[in-house]
Amino acid sequence: MSTTTQETPLTLKALSRKQERFTSGHRMCAGCGAPTIVRQILLAIDEPVAVANATGCLEVSTCIYPYTAWKTPWMHSAFENAAATAAGMEAMYRSLKKQGKYKNNVKFLAFGGDGGTYDIGFQALSGAMERGHQLLYICYDNGAYMNTGIQRSSATPPCADTTTCPVGSVNPGKQQRRKDLTRIMAAHGAYAAQASPSNWKDLMTKVRKAIASNGPAYLGVISPCNRGWRSQLNDSILMSRLAVDTCYWPLYEVEQKGKKWNITYDPKDKKKPIVDFLKPQGRFKNMFAPGNEQSLVDFQKMIDEEWESLKKLQEMSKS
Amino acid sequence: MGATTTKTVAVTGNTAVAEALRQLNPDVMAAYPITPSTEIMQQFTTFVSNGKVDTEVVLAESEHSAMSACIGAAAAGGRVATATSSQGLALMWEMLHIAAGDRLPILLAVVNRALSSPINIHGDHSDGMGARDCGWIQLYSENAQEAYDNTVMAFRIAENTDVRLPIMVGMDGFITSHSIMTMQYLPDDAVKKFVGPYQAMEPLLDIEHPRSYGALVLTDYYIEHKRAEHEAMLKAKKVVQDVFAEFGKLSGRKYDMFESYRLEDAEIVIIAVSSAAGTVKDEIDRYREKGIKAGLLKLRVFRPFPYEEAGAALKNAKAVCVMDRADSYGGYGPLFMEIASAVQPYRQGPVLFNKIYGLGGRDLMPKDVQQVIDETIEVAKTGKVKLVKDYITVRN
């Protein structure tokens, strides 16, 4: 049985006193969700942390020789292998500790975008979760390969316009549903959860639970990208809140090796229709064109089905 | 407990390499099975399961992840080893460059096997040769004794602070990996003393001094980083030779960048790498008995390539046949192109030609070597080559 370690209380006052391990001066776009997410995660953890980071927006923008924004041990090796790189780091840590050659207590994190996680990084992530490394993998999910210019990933929502599935006279943008990676991670028996920077306390609580589980853990975090989403630059947190309140991005966690499902935030009477999330984003513009009303109906249906499914899983796991 | 004295054993190349790894006791091994290197991993994990090593083993889900984990582990700050062949090495290709670029002294035992397509599990050098540009030090082993010795020496070469490059030790798939040779193991404490404790350089686990590995380096600094890698390879040559000398004192087996077999006054020279050299040596002896001044240059260190030394050793030869157990389609064999570079400063140097042999484990028989030597004699006489590059050991 694991208990949540709580050294620094999760209050703004206490957290604001902590020394940050991620500095300003990095080159991420104004309004990007990712650096906020990274800071929230690092603030949630009191122990020393070593990070593996997949190629992508976060990595290329935060460590450009001779500068780095990371005041904690950090490694980027390649695109598809943040989980494997972190697994190696963690294995060396366990080896040196076992041999009495190393005394510190270090936690291991891996960061990857949806590109480096859902698609090219999927194998390495699955392998690391399956082998049971003590590792928290965080996917900052902006729903496309943003760093290379907004290409489709398996995390891209249906009907979205991307540069490799552009909306045209024949094709309506992305045609497939999103891959449900959080459920796939839950099926690996890892602690698996979804979080949002708009609900920072929920996010930080999950980070602490993941770390305290002393096993493989996965956290998918919605990370608004105003460039790829064609939304307002200063609406990053608003967009992530809309994602949560429309149930586009449900906040939940799965524990006990896939047996216990827990919705950690239910918008209840604040639940908004999905169009509230879709309308501010230029990538969904085509859905609002006259004659495409069915696409909005279908999207709402898809969201509702998924939300009902989650509620059922929560209910089942309570019994 | 292990060996306390030098032991004479009859073992396969894979067993010998696994034993060397046991004695080296790396902190982490991340590996994936592939024929014919799988046995190294299997024997090593038997050591692990019986508490004979301290190694933490990561049974990675692919070779790409295996090398990625090796890189993460090495950067964290400890000794790392792994083994693979052929498609596995090919799958690691991206990460090989990264390991070298990140200056991580990882040890990789490559049991050299043909690359697909077609798929073939037998011995040739296409895998190792295909990775010759990636910045790894590359050693080739003629037999199980050399494979064991190279493995024992590998960390000392790679970890030297002037070098800090990863290192590959090759041996022929099945021919060496699976055949039994009478050879010697060094005592455990001798190996332990030879390799010494690991000096971590800029480890990630040094949390007092956080470091960032794998920065994005743009047009303003990239070439300087690669120039530094080049300098490390230049320095590696001396380090390799120093380690060879020290190992020679320990074991009685003194190695060099290449073995000069009856080469000093040779007019007819064959150049080969790994197990085929054994067959060539026998034929060299037979031709010498007939009064032909034949010799063999058996290359052991492919990277860093000993251009000056090889050129000097070959400058007085009349004709040199470079035998390649790999090809560069549309070019000459990889070994040929290196030897041609070594010899090009010598205007009056030997005439060179290239034979591609033994791909996919096709045997090199004594009669094949005889044909090659006969052709080399002809080239020496006439000064002319019919075909610069040709394949031998091919069905009609």
Interface residues (C-beta under 8 A of the other chain):
Chain A: R21 P48 A50 A52 E59 V60 C63 I64 Y65 P66 T68 W70 K71 T72 P73 W74 M75 H76 S77 A78 E80 N81 A83 A84 T85 A86 A87 G88 M89 E90 A91 M92 Y93 R94 S95 L96 K98 Q99 K101 Y102 N104 V106 Q123 A124 S126 G127 E130 R131
Chain B: D27 V28 A30 D54 T55 E56 V58 L59 A60 E61 S62 H64 S65 A66 S68 A69 C70 I71 G72 A73 A74 A75 A76 G77 G78 V80 E94 M95 I98 D102 L204 L205 D206 I207 P210 R211 S212 Y213 G214 A215 L216 V217 L218 Y221
